[in-house]
Amino acid sequence: MLRRKKGIDLPQVDITEVLGHVPSPVKAVPKAKRERRHREPVPPRLGWPRPFAGRAARPPAVPVFRGSTGQIQGLYPWLYGQSMPPAGTYIGIDTQSGGSFSCHPIEWLKLGLITNPNMIITGVPGSGKSATIKLLCYRLMAYGVRSFIVGDIKNEYAALARHLGVQPVELGPGLGNRLNPLDSGPLGRNLPADPALLRERLDEIHRRRITLLSSLLVMRLGRALSPTEEAALSLAIKHASGQATAATDLVDPTIPAVWALLRDPLTDMATELRVRGADVAELREMIRPVADALGNMVQGSLSGLFDGPTSIRLDFDAPIQTVDLSRIDGRGDETVAMTLACVSSWGQAAIDEPGGPVRMVVRDELWRAMRVPAMIRKIDSDLRLSRAQGTIQVLSTHRLADFEAVGEQGSEEVTIARNLIASCDVRVCLRQDTAPLAMTKETIGLTDTECAHIAAWSGEHVGRALWKVGRQPSQIVQTVLSQRERQLFYTNERMVA
């Protein structure tokens, strides 16, 4: 029989001395009981299947009635049109909804609200038309939009330009400043090395030059140029620039240089035009009317303005640029129209700079520029190319009847002028007289209610306008100006004693 040995007494050691401090066990916190959410019973689509529970085995076909706000305002009087999305700079207050109204034609184009960024603004003098345009120029600067005033005949934009640190360019008799409308501008610099691209660039520069001179001559002669006259004018421009002789260094021709070649043609010109025996004297007689008309402009209407190389420089990197033409306002409508055509052609060279910023081109007092038939076609072309060029074309006139006064009824000029309105997807109608309002209604497509709003505005409603943005519902907007803007945009200084 085996006996268990007695255990040996081992030394007792406190475990805390070996392991150190042992944390006390964490007591488990009981989870809080979730309160059961009382849910309202949701009936099925056809109702509860019990008596008097509104169960319908088949929902009834409820008829839908549509009506205008003028018809159903008795049922629900608090109706107003849908506001525009807040895209762009703040303009004013939507008087129908009480909300804010913003404007940026480029953003509207991106949102699909309009098909082109062009604008037309109409209103009688004193309705706030100029202030609205200046407001757009001033506030859209925050979005990187740069403005170019194509001929400031009334010198209304000088104060705004000086406030922004830009000195307006002044043109007029006795000032000594010259503009060469045949300047190539940025298109003539950094010419491409590829022969095909170079030829394309030179052809575009030449096309603009001959388009300008042809329009001026058509206005002076009162008739279209003959094929021989137009061909001689084209050759004179190419010889004056050196393009006809394939010169390595091309120069910007001036109008007097072109006139000198028309007055005394070269033998090469007679040969190119296939004159009998390359007789220079015979060619001179064939193009004498064109040479005399251009000479009269150089020595008369355009003398001291566009009869030499450009002596001024516009900083097109500035937020705004304007050409002050107030000194030539007394020379007659024909001279003003020619001057506007020259300034527009000269400024277009900078607008077409490849990769340039978005520019807003303002054509104020449009009725004066449209006295040149070729100018109407030029504006129509600019409106059609606004999306490709990244420009916002703004047309400003007192009334839409000005588009009917550009030529005889049914003429091509009148048809093109009417199409200018259709090429502007943003239309701003300020206060107008009752008689021209009928044409505005027909041309823009206003309703009787919209016409009633415009006709009801008096001289106290300065800056109130009806905005038609694409096919969106019209908005009646009251332009809101700050105190500083009121001082900059004020145009009645001469009316104050």
C-alpha atoms as one frame of an Amber mdcrd trajectory, in Angstrom:
protein
   0.000   0.000   0.000   1.391   3.325  -1.160   1.176   6.297   1.057   1.009
   9.913  -0.217   3.910  11.964   0.836   3.280  15.120   2.671   3.467  18.255
   0.520   6.439  20.488   0.743   5.731  23.965   2.025   6.603  26.450  -0.813
   7.336  30.122  -0.205   4.333  32.382  -0.760   4.923  35.440  -3.053   2.460
  38.257  -3.748   1.718  38.335  -7.490   1.598  42.137  -7.511   5.267  42.151
  -6.601   6.008  40.137  -9.737   3.604  41.613 -12.289   3.219  45.012 -10.780
  -0.163  46.722 -10.518  -2.984  44.649 -11.942  -5.959  46.739 -13.084  -9.256
  45.855 -11.648 -11.625  44.148 -14.041 -13.978  46.474 -15.948 -17.536  45.948
 -15.109 -19.760  45.464 -18.119 -22.250  48.256 -18.553 -25.636  46.941 -19.436
 -26.937  48.207 -22.774 -29.688  50.713 -22.620 -32.925  49.385 -23.777 -33.979
  50.892 -27.087 -37.318  52.465 -27.049 -39.509  51.035 -29.690 -40.451  53.695
 -32.195 -44.111  54.021 -32.723 -44.700  54.001 -36.440 -47.844  55.139 -38.053
 -49.373  52.420 -40.126 -48.873  53.128 -43.803 -51.839  52.094 -45.867 -51.236
  50.327 -49.149 -51.688  52.121 -52.417 -55.272  50.936 -52.833 -56.288  51.403
 -49.176 -57.079  49.026 -46.311 -59.107  45.965 -47.292 -61.992  46.587 -44.916
 -65.271  48.415 -45.039 -65.258  52.189 -44.987 -61.451  52.292 -45.314 -61.323
  53.974 -48.692 -60.241  50.876 -50.539 -60.299  51.268 -54.309 -59.734  48.303
 -56.504 -58.799  50.659 -59.355 -57.652  54.304 -58.854 -59.832  56.813 -60.733
 -58.393  58.682 -63.731 -58.394  62.241 -62.393 -58.442  64.833 -65.199 -55.637
  67.417 -65.288 -56.478  71.024 -66.101 -53.879  73.614 -67.088 -54.290  77.350
 -67.119 -52.360  80.584 -67.034 -51.842  82.625 -63.897 -54.356  85.128 -65.228
 -57.043  82.427 -65.303 -56.460  80.577 -62.040 -55.393  83.484 -59.869 -58.813
  83.371 -58.247 -58.164  79.845 -56.966 -54.645  80.571 -55.715 -53.603  84.233
 -55.912 -49.992  83.756 -54.705 -48.604  82.759 -58.073 -45.412  83.974 -59.713
 -43.036  82.834 -62.426 -40.075  80.605 -61.784 -36.947  82.544 -60.863 -33.683
  82.246 -62.768 -30.865  80.208 -61.222 -28.345  82.287 -59.238 -25.638  82.280
 -61.914 -23.428  85.315 -62.372 -23.323  88.738 -60.847 -26.140  90.317 -58.877
 -28.305  92.684 -60.926 -31.298  93.523 -58.791 -34.610  92.322 -57.423 -37.168
  90.189 -59.187 -40.259  92.269 -58.494 -42.593  89.300 -58.969 -41.025  86.852
 -56.545 -39.008  89.233 -54.391 -35.848  87.199 -54.922 -32.497  88.199 -56.330
 -31.739  88.245 -60.046 -28.273  87.438 -61.370 -26.812  87.628 -64.860 -23.920
  86.018 -66.691 -24.630  85.141 -70.342 -21.726  82.689 -70.535 -22.966  80.768
 -67.485 -26.501  80.781 -68.867 -25.093  79.318 -72.062 -23.359  76.538 -70.130
 -26.582  75.773 -68.246 -28.480  75.441 -71.501 -30.809  78.363 -70.812 -29.763
  80.203 -73.984 -28.180  79.257 -77.302 -25.911  82.321 -77.649 -24.544  84.913
 -75.185 -25.603  87.980 -77.196 -27.744  90.708 -75.627 -29.948  93.494 -76.967
 -31.049  96.324 -74.687 -33.774  98.798 -75.675 -35.262 101.754 -73.844 -36.086
 105.411 -74.220 -33.517 107.986 -73.047 -33.537 108.250 -69.272 -34.873 104.749
 -68.658 -31.566 103.425 -67.284 -30.254 101.729 -70.414 -26.678 103.017 -70.100
 -26.610 102.322 -66.364 -27.600  98.708 -66.995 -24.763  98.263 -69.496 -22.223
  99.895 -67.192 -23.428  97.708 -64.344 -22.757  94.600 -66.424 -19.281  95.846
 -67.364 -18.452  96.772 -63.777 -19.721  93.697 -61.949 -18.759  91.041 -64.493
 -15.112  92.017 -63.944 -15.194  89.716 -60.924 -15.715  86.832 -63.354 -12.786
  87.824 -65.574 -14.908  89.432 -68.305 -13.200  92.388 -70.005 -15.238  95.055
 -71.741 -14.569  96.934 -74.950 -16.724  99.934 -75.872 -16.778 100.207 -79.669
 -16.940 103.982 -79.952 -18.205 106.073 -77.025 -19.967 108.846 -78.924 -21.404
 110.524 -75.815 -18.321 109.977 -73.629 -20.449 108.134 -71.065 -17.940 105.452
 -70.104 -14.931 107.677 -69.389 -15.702 108.059 -65.672 -16.016 104.309 -65.199
 -12.770 103.671 -67.080 -10.832 106.242 -65.043 -12.258 104.803 -61.830 -10.737
 101.467 -62.860  -7.380 103.074 -63.626  -7.779 103.070 -67.412  -7.319 106.231
 -69.455  -9.818 106.381 -72.346  -8.459 106.860 -75.852  -9.623 110.124 -77.401
 -10.032 110.598 -81.129 -10.925 113.883 -82.709  -9.690 116.870 -84.668  -6.683
 118.592 -83.176  -5.733 115.786 -80.789  -2.982 114.256 -82.929  -3.990 110.672
 -82.157  -4.205 108.287 -85.083  -5.748 104.853 -85.525  -4.852 102.643 -88.444
  -7.927 100.476 -89.079  -5.822  98.247 -91.348  -3.589  97.127 -88.470  -3.263
  93.363 -88.281  -3.100  93.396 -84.490  -2.262  90.144 -82.679  -3.079  88.187
 -85.842  -0.026  89.715 -87.528   2.348  88.710 -84.750   3.781  85.274 -84.090
   2.909  84.052 -87.565   2.917  80.237 -87.888   5.848  78.573 -89.635   3.661
  76.058 -91.426   3.056  77.345 -94.990  -0.593  76.286 -95.031  -1.365  77.924
 -91.683   0.600  81.020 -92.686  -1.405  81.378 -95.888  -4.642  80.971 -93.961
  -3.635  83.656 -91.436  -2.589  86.137 -94.142  -5.798  85.549 -96.085  -7.857
  86.314 -92.979  -5.969  89.559 -92.356  -6.407  90.578 -96.000 -10.114  89.730
 -95.941 -10.721  92.082 -93.037  -8.863  94.917 -94.681 -10.711  94.689 -97.973
 -14.054  94.288 -96.168 -13.524  97.542 -94.273 -12.377  99.587 -97.267 -15.124
  98.166 -99.462 -17.787  99.135 -96.932 -16.415 102.681 -96.661 -16.293 103.065
-100.445 -19.805 101.686-100.888 -21.092 104.254 -98.430 -19.205 107.076-100.154
 -20.114 106.057-103.728 -23.674 105.049-102.981 -23.341 101.892-105.061 -21.635
  98.523-105.030 -18.096  98.167-106.346 -17.590  96.624-109.749 -15.533  93.419
-109.989 -12.624  95.343-111.525 -12.706  98.002-108.794 -12.801  95.404-106.051
  -9.941  93.443-107.632  -7.858  96.615-107.978  -8.529  97.481-104.330  -7.406
  94.008-103.274  -4.174  94.292-105.278  -3.464  97.754-103.873  -3.757  96.423
-100.311  -1.430  93.502-101.054   1.189  95.735-102.707   1.034  98.231 -99.825
   1.675  95.460 -97.286   4.333  93.659 -99.341   2.279  90.476 -99.619   2.018
  90.750-103.422   5.815  90.679-103.831   6.307  87.872-101.265   8.269  90.173
 -98.969   9.782  88.586 -95.900   8.815  91.509 -93.652   5.176  92.491 -94.050
   3.995  95.912 -92.934   0.591  97.212 -91.952  -0.654  99.344 -94.851  -2.352
 102.675 -94.262  -5.359 104.088 -96.071  -3.237 106.863 -97.711  -0.811 104.197
 -99.005  -3.665 102.256-100.593  -5.056 105.471-102.070  -1.667 106.284-103.619
  -1.597 102.914-105.401  -5.130 103.386-106.704  -4.334 106.875-107.914  -1.104
 105.766-109.635  -1.377 102.018-110.305   1.676  99.855-110.855   2.400  98.001
-114.065   2.146  94.724-112.169  -1.387  95.664-111.158  -2.360  96.316-114.781
  -0.853  92.998-115.802  -2.609  91.137-113.018  -5.940  92.724-113.962  -5.340
  91.829-117.636  -5.660  95.376-118.885  -5.052  95.607-122.630  -1.339  96.041
-123.191  -0.815  96.429-119.423  -1.712 100.082-119.940  -1.480 101.855-116.589
  -3.306 104.929-117.909  -6.298 102.840-118.945  -6.398 101.136-115.547  -6.246
 104.528-113.858  -9.366 105.637-115.710 -11.166 102.383-114.933 -10.733 102.785
-111.171 -10.804 106.587-110.965 -14.152 106.746-109.043 -12.800 104.448-106.338
  -9.518 106.353-106.091 -11.299 109.708-105.894 -13.746 108.472-103.253 -10.950
 107.093-101.081  -8.967 110.305-101.571 -11.930 112.389-100.432 -12.141 110.329
 -97.259  -8.417 110.631 -96.570  -8.489 114.387 -97.070 -11.950 114.921 -95.619
 -13.969 112.662 -93.310 -11.063 110.543 -92.061  -8.363 113.227 -92.031  -6.590
 113.470 -88.718  -8.165 110.242 -87.489  -7.318 107.241 -89.668  -4.838 108.657
 -92.183  -1.605 107.345 -90.669   0.000 104.651 -88.540  -1.477 103.976 -85.128
  -0.045 106.397 -82.575  -1.933 105.092 -79.534  -2.076 101.749 -77.839  -4.994
 100.158 -76.077  -4.211  97.946 -73.119  -6.539  95.057 -73.856  -5.412  93.384
 -70.639  -7.238  96.113 -68.699 -10.743  95.380 -67.363 -12.292  97.934 -69.727
 -11.253  99.875 -72.803 -13.169 102.668 -74.462 -12.574 104.980 -77.426 -13.964
 108.481 -76.889 -15.512 109.780 -80.133 -17.469 112.675 -78.651 -15.350 115.235
 -80.530 -16.462 113.981 -83.941 -20.169 113.944 -83.138 -20.595 117.251 -84.932
 -19.077 116.033 -88.210 -22.300 114.402 -89.365 -23.858 110.968 -89.256 -21.877
 109.706 -92.241 -18.536 110.540 -90.655 -19.648 109.033 -87.339 -20.728 105.833
 -89.096 -17.389 105.583 -90.932 -15.499 106.203 -87.714 -17.447 103.504 -85.887
 -16.679 101.084 -88.714 -12.946 101.859 -88.500 -12.845 101.562 -84.701 -14.770
  98.288 -84.829 -12.386  96.816 -87.403  -9.355  97.954 -85.428 -10.671  96.604
 -82.125 -11.675  93.294 -83.666  -7.998  92.480 -84.191  -7.453  92.358 -80.428
 -10.721  90.558 -79.747  -9.706  87.718 -82.048  -6.520  87.042 -80.113  -6.134
  83.244 -79.899  -6.697  82.020 -76.352  -7.793  85.440 -75.115 -10.209  86.076
 -72.238 -13.965  86.474 -72.484 -14.780  89.978 -73.710 -17.994  91.930 -73.694
 -18.228  94.092 -76.829 -20.645  96.988 -76.318 -22.144  98.717 -79.353 -23.977
 101.710 -77.930 -26.032 104.020 -80.171 -26.375 101.152 -82.633 -28.606 103.125
 -84.987 -25.671 105.298 -86.020 -23.418 102.375 -86.885 -26.130 100.721 -88.969
 -26.085 103.581 -91.457 -23.241 101.700 -93.162 -24.791  98.700 -94.979 -21.580
  96.698 -94.722 -21.507  97.422 -90.981 -24.829  95.619 -90.608 -23.302  92.524
 -92.185 -20.239  92.901 -89.961 -22.376  92.998 -86.801 -24.414  90.038 -88.036
 -21.199  88.068 -88.555 -19.921  88.977 -85.077 -23.180  87.831 -83.485 -23.037
  84.499 -85.258 -19.406  83.925 -84.233 -19.769  85.044 -80.613 -19.691  81.508
 -79.232 -16.590  80.580 -81.219 -14.804  83.836 -80.322 -15.788  83.799 -76.643
 -17.421  87.234 -76.759 -20.610  88.716 -75.341 -22.012  91.055 -77.976 -24.218
  93.782 -76.471 -26.397  95.867 -78.807 -28.004  99.007 -77.408 -30.606 101.166
 -79.114 -33.581 103.325 -78.189 -36.249 101.367 -80.037 -36.483  98.379 -82.330
 -37.861 100.611 -85.069 -34.245 101.690 -85.662 -33.715  98.350 -87.398 -36.367
  99.276 -89.965 -34.691 102.576 -90.844 -31.495 101.080 -92.269 -32.878 100.836
 -95.803 -35.922 100.544 -97.976 -38.757  98.295 -96.902 -38.043  94.735 -97.985
 -34.383  95.428 -98.771 -31.592  93.051 -97.854 -30.265  95.460 -95.228 -33.614
  95.544 -93.408 -33.837  91.756 -93.475 -30.356  91.375 -92.010 -31.083  94.046
 -89.392 -34.162  92.159 -88.251 -32.105  89.006 -87.965 -29.825  90.802 -85.508
 -32.646  90.695 -82.973 -33.135  86.966 -83.517 -29.391  86.448 -82.952 -29.653
  87.864 -79.407 -31.013  85.323 -76.933 -30.998  87.775 -74.007 -33.397  90.684
 -74.515 -33.782  93.501 -72.023 -36.724  95.873 -72.513 -36.782  99.024 -70.401
 -39.424 101.758 -70.492 -40.614 102.496 -74.016 -43.097 104.715 -75.773 -46.496
 103.306 -76.628 -46.084 103.481 -80.426 -42.809 101.478 -80.733 -44.094  99.001
 -78.151 -46.305  97.322 -80.765 -43.265  96.445 -82.862 -41.405  95.289 -79.757
 -44.286  92.955 -78.945 -44.263  91.443 -82.418 -40.485  91.181 -82.808 -39.539
  89.830 -79.390 -42.751  87.901 -78.804 -44.133  89.644 -75.738 -47.540  88.828
 -74.299 -50.242  91.392 -73.628 -49.481  91.236 -69.909 -45.772  91.856 -70.484
 -46.523  94.815 -72.757 -48.894  96.194 -70.131 -46.091  96.079 -67.557 -43.696
  97.996 -69.831 -46.327 100.569 -70.808 -47.196 101.207 -67.154 -43.676 102.240
 -66.175 -43.128 105.951 -65.754 -40.057 108.107 -65.286 -39.913 107.006 -61.658
 -39.186 103.415 -62.654 -35.608 104.035 -63.777 -33.719 100.783 -64.182 -36.796
  98.557 -64.240 -36.731  96.173 -67.181 -38.311  93.045 -68.529 -35.685  90.359
 -69.103 -36.361  87.662 -71.683 -33.695  84.980 -71.276 -34.030  82.390 -74.014
 -37.341  80.613 -73.718 -37.519  81.058 -69.966 -40.447  82.944 -68.420 -39.885
  86.684 -68.435 -38.551  88.387 -65.317 -39.350  91.947 -64.262 -36.168  93.153
 -62.591 -35.459  96.362 -60.733 -31.760  97.157 -61.051 -30.133  97.971 -57.712
 -27.108 100.289 -57.636 -24.829 101.191 -54.777 -24.146 104.802 -53.918 -20.741
 104.681 -55.589 -22.213 103.118 -58.705 -24.828 105.859 -58.910 -22.038 108.418
 -59.045 -20.083 106.503 -61.694 -23.074 105.747 -63.901 -24.710 109.170 -63.739
 -25.133 110.608 -67.251 -27.059 113.827 -66.647 -24.213 116.069 -65.543 -25.016
 118.662 -68.186 -28.636 118.833 -67.055 -27.582 119.928 -63.565 -26.938 123.628
 -63.106
